[in-house]
Amino acid sequence: MDLRAELKAAAIEAVDIEPLGGGCVSPVYLVHLAGGERLVAKLDESGDLFPSIEADMLRYLAANTSLPVPTVRHVDEHLLLLAYLPGESRFNREAEHHAAELLAALHGISADAYGFGFDTLIGGLHQPNPFSTSWVDFFRQHRLLYMASEAMHAGRLPPHIFQRIESFSGHLEKWLFEPESPSLIHGDVWTTNVLALGKRITAFLDPAIYFAHAEIELAFTTLFHTFGRGFYDRYAEIRPIVAGFFEERCDIYNLYPLLVHVRLFGGAYVSSVTRILEKHGY
């Protein structure tokens, strides 16, 4: 697919185009315009990524939250153009504190049920969001079992491990609890999806939003060591973290992003899933 042709069809005249890192699902480019403005272009070459869904998520966050996200400049069937926001995926203590404050504020936004008004994407994969009044049921059916089934049918998760996940999922109430209310989450907070300049966060990228238990967001930040201890200390000053999260529930919630990675990449992520199952007796 020719990016210049797609840009021309969108009435965008580029003077230079360069590839950007971080596009593990689809290619990402930095587009330089004649007046000096820069845009980020995401090109859906497979036809499976639905740029309009990411655009709708970013617009929702921009309209309803204080989370810094890129402005959508153009979206069509194959192309998403976003305003370029400066920053690096490196966080000093002050930036970690700022990230904690931003996410705590996001998690303070609630709804009547878990899920979302439309299905979203995570890592380019479909993420179902039917509304549910039970968080544990939602997590069981629409996160663990759904993504495990997708990974199994893609040939990346052995059927006998799916059966272990199915058995484990039937006993989640032993470890998980229903929060007081749903929290809006970004859904895919890891290092390359967060940008900072100095002491401030400049952008959260690639959202996978829905209303959830906020703990699932905190858990994912631990999986790839996105933030240091200062982030969690500052977050807990604003929104207390219930005892037992780091010791037990964190691993359970990380089964979901691990299953996303199994579905996408297979390999060593399968053993990470089985380690958590074994830890809990399955």
FIPA-145563 format. One record per residue (C-alpha): residue number from 1; residue in one letter; x negated, z negated, y negated. Coordinates in nm, 2 decimals. Last residue first. Example, Ala and Ser with C-alpha at 12.3 -4.5 7.8 and 13.67 -1.06 7.14 Angstrom:
site resi = 2	resn = S	px = -1.37	pz = -0.71	py = 0.11;
site resi = 1	resn = A	px = -1.23	pz = -0.78	py = 0.45;
END
This chain:
site resi = 282	resn = Y	px = 0.41	pz = -3.81	py = 2.53;
site resi = 281	resn = G	px = 0.31	pz = -4.17	py = 2.47;
site resi = 280	resn = H	px = 0.28	pz = -4.18	py = 2.10;
site resi = 279	resn = K	px = -0.10	pz = -4.11	py = 2.08;
site resi = 278	resn = E	px = -0.05	pz = -3.84	py = 2.35;
site resi = 277	resn = L	px = 0.19	pz = -3.65	py = 2.13;
site resi = 276	resn = I	px = -0.05	pz = -3.68	py = 1.83;
site resi = 275	resn = R	px = -0.34	pz = -3.55	py = 2.04;
site resi = 274	resn = T	px = -0.12	pz = -3.27	py = 2.18;
site resi = 273	resn = V	px = -0.06	pz = -3.13	py = 1.83;
site resi = 272	resn = S	px = -0.43	pz = -3.14	py = 1.74;
site resi = 271	resn = S	px = -0.50	pz = -2.96	py = 2.07;
site resi = 270	resn = V	px = -0.27	pz = -2.68	py = 1.97;
site resi = 269	resn = Y	px = -0.44	pz = -2.65	py = 1.63;
site resi = 268	resn = A	px = -0.76	pz = -2.55	py = 1.81;
site resi = 267	resn = G	px = -0.63	pz = -2.20	py = 1.90;
site resi = 266	resn = G	px = -0.29	pz = -2.08	py = 1.76;
site resi = 265	resn = F	px = -0.33	pz = -1.91	py = 1.43;
site resi = 264	resn = L	px = 0.01	pz = -1.86	py = 1.26;
site resi = 263	resn = R	px = 0.25	pz = -2.04	py = 1.50;
site resi = 262	resn = V	px = -0.01	pz = -2.30	py = 1.57;
site resi = 261	resn = H	px = -0.07	pz = -2.34	py = 1.19;
site resi = 260	resn = V	px = 0.30	pz = -2.40	py = 1.14;
site resi = 259	resn = L	px = 0.30	pz = -2.64	py = 1.43;
site resi = 258	resn = L	px = 0.02	pz = -2.83	py = 1.25;
site resi = 257	resn = P	px = 0.23	pz = -2.83	py = 0.94;
site resi = 256	resn = Y	px = 0.52	pz = -2.99	py = 1.13;
site resi = 255	resn = L	px = 0.31	pz = -3.23	py = 1.35;
site resi = 254	resn = N	px = 0.18	pz = -3.38	py = 1.03;
site resi = 253	resn = Y	px = 0.50	pz = -3.59	py = 1.00;
site resi = 252	resn = I	px = 0.42	pz = -3.77	py = 1.32;
site resi = 251	resn = D	px = 0.06	pz = -3.83	py = 1.21;
site resi = 250	resn = C	px = 0.17	pz = -3.99	py = 0.89;
site resi = 249	resn = R	px = 0.43	pz = -4.20	py = 1.05;
site resi = 248	resn = E	px = 0.18	pz = -4.42	py = 1.24;
site resi = 247	resn = E	px = -0.11	pz = -4.59	py = 1.06;
site resi = 246	resn = F	px = -0.09	pz = -4.42	py = 0.72;
site resi = 245	resn = F	px = 0.29	pz = -4.49	py = 0.69;
site resi = 244	resn = G	px = 0.30	pz = -4.83	py = 0.85;
site resi = 243	resn = A	px = 0.39	pz = -5.02	py = 0.53;
site resi = 242	resn = V	px = 0.62	pz = -4.83	py = 0.29;
site resi = 241	resn = I	px = 0.44	pz = -4.64	py = 0.01;
site resi = 240	resn = P	px = 0.56	pz = -4.77	py = -0.33;
site resi = 239	resn = R	px = 0.65	pz = -4.51	py = -0.58;
site resi = 238	resn = I	px = 0.48	pz = -4.54	py = -0.92;
site resi = 237	resn = E	px = 0.19	pz = -4.77	py = -0.83;
site resi = 236	resn = A	px = 0.19	pz = -4.62	py = -0.48;
site resi = 235	resn = Y	px = 0.11	pz = -4.28	py = -0.63;
site resi = 234	resn = R	px = -0.19	pz = -4.42	py = -0.82;
site resi = 233	resn = D	px = -0.34	pz = -4.58	py = -0.50;
site resi = 232	resn = Y	px = -0.26	pz = -4.26	py = -0.30;
site resi = 231	resn = F	px = -0.44	pz = -4.03	py = -0.54;
site resi = 230	resn = G	px = -0.74	pz = -4.27	py = -0.59;
site resi = 229	resn = R	px = -0.80	pz = -4.27	py = -0.21;
site resi = 228	resn = G	px = -0.91	pz = -3.91	py = -0.22;
site resi = 227	resn = F	px = -0.71	pz = -3.59	py = -0.23;
site resi = 226	resn = T	px = -0.67	pz = -3.27	py = -0.02;
site resi = 225	resn = H	px = -0.82	pz = -3.42	py = 0.29;
site resi = 224	resn = F	px = -0.69	pz = -3.14	py = 0.52;
site resi = 223	resn = L	px = -0.42	pz = -3.34	py = 0.70;
site resi = 222	resn = T	px = -0.40	pz = -3.62	py = 0.43;
site resi = 221	resn = T	px = -0.21	pz = -3.41	py = 0.18;
site resi = 220	resn = F	px = 0.03	pz = -3.32	py = 0.45;
site resi = 219	resn = A	px = 0.12	pz = -3.68	py = 0.51;
site resi = 218	resn = L	px = 0.21	pz = -3.74	py = 0.14;
site resi = 217	resn = E	px = 0.45	pz = -3.45	py = 0.15;
site resi = 216	resn = I	px = 0.62	pz = -3.58	py = 0.47;
site resi = 215	resn = E	px = 0.64	pz = -3.92	py = 0.31;
site resi = 214	resn = A	px = 0.87	pz = -3.78	py = 0.04;
site resi = 213	resn = H	px = 1.16	pz = -3.77	py = 0.29;
site resi = 212	resn = A	px = 1.31	pz = -3.43	py = 0.23;
site resi = 211	resn = F	px = 1.48	pz = -3.20	py = -0.02;
site resi = 210	resn = Y	px = 1.33	pz = -2.85	py = 0.00;
site resi = 209	resn = I	px = 1.05	pz = -2.65	py = -0.14;
site resi = 208	resn = A	px = 0.78	pz = -2.44	py = 0.02;
site resi = 207	resn = P	px = 0.57	pz = -2.38	py = -0.29;
site resi = 206	resn = D	px = 0.27	pz = -2.14	py = -0.31;
site resi = 205	resn = L	px = 0.09	pz = -2.29	py = -0.62;
site resi = 204	resn = F	px = 0.08	pz = -2.62	py = -0.80;
site resi = 203	resn = A	px = -0.09	pz = -2.56	py = -1.14;
site resi = 202	resn = T	px = -0.30	pz = -2.70	py = -1.42;
site resi = 201	resn = I	px = -0.38	pz = -3.05	py = -1.29;
site resi = 200	resn = R	px = -0.56	pz = -3.25	py = -1.56;
site resi = 199	resn = K	px = -0.89	pz = -3.44	py = -1.58;
site resi = 198	resn = G	px = -1.12	pz = -3.14	py = -1.59;
site resi = 197	resn = L	px = -0.93	pz = -2.83	py = -1.52;
site resi = 196	resn = A	px = -0.73	pz = -2.85	py = -1.20;
site resi = 195	resn = L	px = -0.56	pz = -2.62	py = -0.95;
site resi = 194	resn = V	px = -0.35	pz = -2.71	py = -0.64;
site resi = 193	resn = N	px = -0.26	pz = -2.47	py = -0.36;
site resi = 192	resn = T	px = -0.62	pz = -2.43	py = -0.25;
site resi = 191	resn = T	px = -0.64	pz = -2.80	py = -0.16;
site resi = 190	resn = W	px = -0.32	pz = -2.87	py = 0.02;
site resi = 189	resn = V	px = 0.03	pz = -2.93	py = -0.10;
site resi = 188	resn = D	px = 0.27	pz = -2.71	py = 0.09;
site resi = 187	resn = G	px = 0.62	pz = -2.86	py = 0.07;
site resi = 186	resn = H	px = 0.66	pz = -2.90	py = -0.31;
site resi = 185	resn = I	px = 0.90	pz = -3.18	py = -0.24;
site resi = 184	resn = L	px = 1.24	pz = -3.28	py = -0.38;
site resi = 183	resn = S	px = 1.33	pz = -3.63	py = -0.25;
site resi = 182	resn = P	px = 1.63	pz = -3.73	py = -0.04;
site resi = 181	resn = S	px = 1.77	pz = -4.08	py = -0.08;
site resi = 180	resn = E	px = 1.72	pz = -4.43	py = 0.05;
site resi = 179	resn = P	px = 1.49	pz = -4.31	py = 0.32;
site resi = 178	resn = E	px = 1.61	pz = -4.28	py = 0.68;
site resi = 177	resn = F	px = 1.35	pz = -4.42	py = 0.93;
site resi = 176	resn = L	px = 1.09	pz = -4.28	py = 1.16;
site resi = 175	resn = W	px = 0.90	pz = -4.46	py = 1.44;
site resi = 174	resn = K	px = 1.15	pz = -4.53	py = 1.72;
site resi = 173	resn = E	px = 1.40	pz = -4.30	py = 1.56;
site resi = 172	resn = L	px = 1.19	pz = -4.01	py = 1.66;
site resi = 171	resn = H	px = 1.29	pz = -4.05	py = 2.03;
site resi = 170	resn = G	px = 1.45	pz = -3.72	py = 2.11;
site resi = 169	resn = S	px = 1.17	pz = -3.54	py = 1.93;
site resi = 168	resn = F	px = 0.92	pz = -3.67	py = 2.19;
site resi = 167	resn = S	px = 1.10	pz = -3.50	py = 2.47;
site resi = 166	resn = E	px = 1.12	pz = -3.17	py = 2.28;
site resi = 165	resn = I	px = 0.76	pz = -3.19	py = 2.18;
site resi = 164	resn = R	px = 0.66	pz = -3.25	py = 2.55;
site resi = 163	resn = Q	px = 0.88	pz = -2.95	py = 2.65;
site resi = 162	resn = F	px = 0.70	pz = -2.74	py = 2.39;
site resi = 161	resn = I	px = 0.37	pz = -2.85	py = 2.54;
site resi = 160	resn = H	px = 0.49	pz = -2.72	py = 2.88;
site resi = 159	resn = P	px = 0.60	pz = -2.39	py = 2.72;
site resi = 158	resn = P	px = 0.24	pz = -2.32	py = 2.59;
site resi = 157	resn = L	px = 0.23	pz = -2.27	py = 2.21;
site resi = 156	resn = R	px = 0.09	pz = -1.95	py = 2.07;
site resi = 155	resn = G	px = 0.29	pz = -1.69	py = 2.26;
site resi = 154	resn = A	px = 0.51	pz = -1.60	py = 1.96;
site resi = 153	resn = H	px = 0.81	pz = -1.75	py = 2.15;
site resi = 152	resn = M	px = 0.62	pz = -2.08	py = 2.18;
site resi = 151	resn = A	px = 0.53	pz = -2.09	py = 1.81;
site resi = 150	resn = E	px = 0.88	pz = -2.02	py = 1.70;
site resi = 149	resn = S	px = 1.02	pz = -2.28	py = 1.94;
site resi = 148	resn = A	px = 0.77	pz = -2.54	py = 1.80;
site resi = 147	resn = M	px = 0.87	pz = -2.44	py = 1.45;
site resi = 146	resn = Y	px = 1.24	pz = -2.50	py = 1.51;
site resi = 145	resn = L	px = 1.19	pz = -2.81	py = 1.72;
site resi = 144	resn = L	px = 0.97	pz = -2.99	py = 1.47;
site resi = 143	resn = R	px = 1.11	pz = -2.87	py = 1.14;
site resi = 142	resn = H	px = 1.48	pz = -2.78	py = 1.15;
site resi = 141	resn = Q	px = 1.60	pz = -2.99	py = 1.45;
site resi = 140	resn = R	px = 1.38	pz = -3.31	py = 1.44;
site resi = 139	resn = F	px = 1.32	pz = -3.32	py = 1.07;
site resi = 138	resn = F	px = 1.68	pz = -3.26	py = 0.99;
site resi = 137	resn = D	px = 1.79	pz = -3.52	py = 1.25;
site resi = 136	resn = V	px = 1.55	pz = -3.78	py = 1.10;
site resi = 135	resn = W	px = 1.66	pz = -3.70	py = 0.74;
site resi = 134	resn = S	px = 2.03	pz = -3.74	py = 0.82;
site resi = 133	resn = T	px = 2.29	pz = -3.61	py = 0.57;
site resi = 132	resn = S	px = 2.20	pz = -3.25	py = 0.66;
site resi = 131	resn = F	px = 2.20	pz = -2.93	py = 0.45;
site resi = 130	resn = P	px = 2.07	pz = -2.62	py = 0.62;
site resi = 129	resn = N	px = 1.71	pz = -2.55	py = 0.52;
site resi = 128	resn = P	px = 1.54	pz = -2.31	py = 0.75;
site resi = 127	resn = Q	px = 1.17	pz = -2.23	py = 0.68;
site resi = 126	resn = H	px = 1.08	pz = -1.87	py = 0.76;
site resi = 125	resn = L	px = 0.71	pz = -1.81	py = 0.78;
site resi = 124	resn = G	px = 0.49	pz = -1.67	py = 0.50;
site resi = 123	resn = G	px = 0.27	pz = -1.98	py = 0.50;
site resi = 122	resn = I	px = 0.59	pz = -2.18	py = 0.44;
site resi = 121	resn = L	px = 0.90	pz = -1.99	py = 0.33;
site resi = 120	resn = T	px = 1.24	pz = -2.10	py = 0.20;
site resi = 119	resn = D	px = 1.60	pz = -2.10	py = 0.32;
site resi = 118	resn = F	px = 1.86	pz = -2.14	py = 0.04;
site resi = 117	resn = G	px = 2.04	pz = -2.43	py = -0.13;
site resi = 116	resn = F	px = 1.80	pz = -2.68	py = 0.02;
site resi = 115	resn = G	px = 1.75	pz = -2.93	py = 0.31;
site resi = 114	resn = Y	px = 1.83	pz = -3.30	py = 0.30;
site resi = 113	resn = A	px = 2.15	pz = -3.41	py = 0.14;
site resi = 112	resn = D	px = 2.31	pz = -3.54	py = -0.19;
site resi = 111	resn = A	px = 2.01	pz = -3.45	py = -0.40;
site resi = 110	resn = S	px = 1.71	pz = -3.62	py = -0.56;
site resi = 109	resn = I	px = 1.43	pz = -3.58	py = -0.81;
site resi = 108	resn = G	px = 1.21	pz = -3.88	py = -0.80;
site resi = 107	resn = H	px = 0.98	pz = -3.69	py = -0.56;
site resi = 106	resn = L	px = 0.89	pz = -3.46	py = -0.84;
site resi = 105	resn = A	px = 0.79	pz = -3.75	py = -1.06;
site resi = 104	resn = A	px = 0.58	pz = -3.89	py = -0.78;
site resi = 103	resn = L	px = 0.42	pz = -3.55	py = -0.74;
site resi = 102	resn = L	px = 0.32	pz = -3.52	py = -1.10;
site resi = 101	resn = E	px = 0.19	pz = -3.88	py = -1.13;
site resi = 100	resn = A	px = -0.01	pz = -3.84	py = -0.81;
site resi = 99	resn = A	px = -0.16	pz = -3.51	py = -0.93;
site resi = 98	resn = H	px = -0.25	pz = -3.68	py = -1.26;
site resi = 97	resn = H	px = -0.43	pz = -3.96	py = -1.07;
site resi = 96	resn = E	px = -0.62	pz = -3.70	py = -0.86;
site resi = 95	resn = A	px = -0.71	pz = -3.53	py = -1.19;
site resi = 94	resn = E	px = -0.85	pz = -3.85	py = -1.32;
site resi = 93	resn = R	px = -1.05	pz = -3.92	py = -1.01;
site resi = 92	resn = N	px = -1.21	pz = -3.57	py = -1.01;
site resi = 91	resn = F	px = -1.03	pz = -3.29	py = -0.83;
site resi = 90	resn = R	px = -1.17	pz = -2.95	py = -0.72;
site resi = 89	resn = S	px = -0.93	pz = -2.66	py = -0.64;
site resi = 88	resn = E	px = -1.03	pz = -2.49	py = -0.96;
site resi = 87	resn = G	px = -0.84	pz = -2.40	py = -1.28;
site resi = 86	resn = P	px = -0.69	pz = -2.14	py = -1.50;
site resi = 85	resn = L	px = -0.32	pz = -2.02	py = -1.47;
site resi = 84	resn = Y	px = -0.25	pz = -1.65	py = -1.44;
site resi = 83	resn = A	px = 0.11	pz = -1.56	py = -1.51;
site resi = 82	resn = L	px = 0.27	pz = -1.43	py = -1.19;
site resi = 81	resn = L	px = 0.35	pz = -1.09	py = -1.05;
site resi = 80	resn = L	px = 0.52	pz = -1.06	py = -0.72;
site resi = 79	resn = L	px = 0.53	pz = -0.72	py = -0.55;
site resi = 78	resn = H	px = 0.69	pz = -0.56	py = -0.24;
site resi = 77	resn = E	px = 1.07	pz = -0.58	py = -0.28;
site resi = 76	resn = D	px = 1.06	pz = -0.66	py = -0.65;
site resi = 75	resn = V	px = 0.93	pz = -0.95	py = -0.87;
site resi = 74	resn = H	px = 0.80	pz = -0.96	py = -1.22;
site resi = 73	resn = R	px = 0.66	pz = -1.21	py = -1.47;
site resi = 72	resn = V	px = 0.72	pz = -1.53	py = -1.27;
site resi = 71	resn = T	px = 0.57	pz = -1.82	py = -1.46;
site resi = 70	resn = P	px = 0.31	pz = -2.01	py = -1.26;
site resi = 69	resn = V	px = 0.38	pz = -2.38	py = -1.18;
site resi = 68	resn = P	px = 0.32	pz = -2.71	py = -1.36;
site resi = 67	resn = L	px = 0.56	pz = -2.97	py = -1.21;
site resi = 66	resn = S	px = 0.79	pz = -3.11	py = -1.48;
site resi = 65	resn = T	px = 1.10	pz = -3.03	py = -1.27;
site resi = 64	resn = N	px = 1.43	pz = -2.84	py = -1.29;
site resi = 63	resn = A	px = 1.38	pz = -2.50	py = -1.46;
site resi = 62	resn = A	px = 1.01	pz = -2.44	py = -1.36;
site resi = 61	resn = L	px = 1.07	pz = -2.57	py = -1.01;
site resi = 60	resn = Y	px = 1.37	pz = -2.35	py = -0.96;
site resi = 59	resn = R	px = 1.19	pz = -2.05	py = -1.10;
site resi = 58	resn = L	px = 0.89	pz = -2.11	py = -0.87;
site resi = 57	resn = M	px = 1.13	pz = -2.13	py = -0.57;
site resi = 56	resn = D	px = 1.32	pz = -1.82	py = -0.67;
site resi = 55	resn = A	px = 0.99	pz = -1.62	py = -0.71;
site resi = 54	resn = E	px = 0.87	pz = -1.74	py = -0.37;
site resi = 53	resn = I	px = 1.20	pz = -1.62	py = -0.22;
site resi = 52	resn = S	px = 1.19	pz = -1.29	py = -0.42;
site resi = 51	resn = P	px = 0.85	pz = -1.21	py = -0.27;
site resi = 50	resn = F	px = 1.01	pz = -1.16	py = 0.08;
site resi = 49	resn = L	px = 0.71	pz = -1.22	py = 0.31;
site resi = 48	resn = D	px = 0.80	pz = -0.99	py = 0.60;
site resi = 47	resn = G	px = 0.75	pz = -0.64	py = 0.45;
site resi = 46	resn = S	px = 0.40	pz = -0.63	py = 0.59;
site resi = 45	resn = E	px = 0.22	pz = -0.52	py = 0.27;
site resi = 44	resn = D	px = 0.37	pz = -0.78	py = 0.05;
site resi = 43	resn = L	px = 0.14	pz = -0.77	py = -0.25;
site resi = 42	resn = K	px = 0.08	pz = -1.08	py = -0.46;
site resi = 41	resn = A	px = -0.04	pz = -1.00	py = -0.81;
site resi = 40	resn = V	px = -0.18	pz = -1.27	py = -1.04;
site resi = 39	resn = L	px = -0.17	pz = -1.17	py = -1.41;
site resi = 38	resn = R	px = -0.42	pz = -1.17	py = -1.69;
site resi = 37	resn = E	px = -0.36	pz = -1.10	py = -2.05;
site resi = 36	resn = G	px = -0.65	pz = -0.94	py = -2.25;
site resi = 35	resn = G	px = -0.43	pz = -0.69	py = -2.44;
site resi = 34	resn = A	px = -0.52	pz = -0.41	py = -2.20;
site resi = 33	resn = L	px = -0.41	pz = -0.60	py = -1.89;
site resi = 32	resn = H	px = -0.64	pz = -0.76	py = -1.62;
site resi = 31	resn = V	px = -0.48	pz = -0.80	py = -1.28;
site resi = 30	resn = L	px = -0.62	pz = -1.08	py = -1.05;
site resi = 29	resn = Y	px = -0.53	pz = -0.99	py = -0.69;
site resi = 28	resn = V	px = -0.38	pz = -1.17	py = -0.39;
site resi = 27	resn = P	px = -0.36	pz = -1.02	py = -0.04;
site resi = 26	resn = S	px = -0.10	pz = -1.17	py = 0.20;
site resi = 25	resn = V	px = -0.10	pz = -1.46	py = 0.44;
site resi = 24	resn = C	px = -0.45	pz = -1.61	py = 0.38;
site resi = 23	resn = G	px = -0.45	pz = -1.52	py = 0.01;
site resi = 22	resn = G	px = -0.69	pz = -1.80	py = -0.10;
site resi = 21	resn = G	px = -0.95	pz = -1.58	py = -0.27;
site resi = 20	resn = L	px = -0.87	pz = -1.34	py = -0.55;
site resi = 19	resn = P	px = -0.94	pz = -0.96	py = -0.54;
site resi = 18	resn = E	px = -1.01	pz = -0.78	py = -0.86;
site resi = 17	resn = I	px = -0.80	pz = -0.53	py = -1.07;
site resi = 16	resn = D	px = -0.90	pz = -0.38	py = -1.40;
site resi = 15	resn = V	px = -0.73	pz = -0.20	py = -1.69;
site resi = 14	resn = A	px = -0.38	pz = -0.25	py = -1.55;
site resi = 13	resn = E	px = -0.07	pz = -0.09	py = -1.70;
site resi = 12	resn = I	px = 0.24	pz = -0.27	py = -1.58;
site resi = 11	resn = A	px = 0.57	pz = -0.07	py = -1.60;
site resi = 10	resn = A	px = 0.68	pz = -0.21	py = -1.26;
site resi = 9	resn = A	px = 0.63	pz = 0.13	py = -1.10;
site resi = 8	resn = K	px = 0.29	pz = 0.14	py = -1.25;
site resi = 7	resn = L	px = 0.21	pz = -0.19	py = -1.09;
site resi = 6	resn = E	px = 0.32	pz = -0.07	py = -0.75;
site resi = 5	resn = A	px = 0.11	pz = 0.25	py = -0.79;
site resi = 4	resn = R	px = -0.19	pz = 0.04	py = -0.89;
site resi = 3	resn = L	px = -0.13	pz = -0.19	py = -0.59;
site resi = 2	resn = D	px = -0.14	pz = 0.10	py = -0.34;
site resi = 1	resn = M	px = 0.00	pz = 0.00	py = 0.00;
END
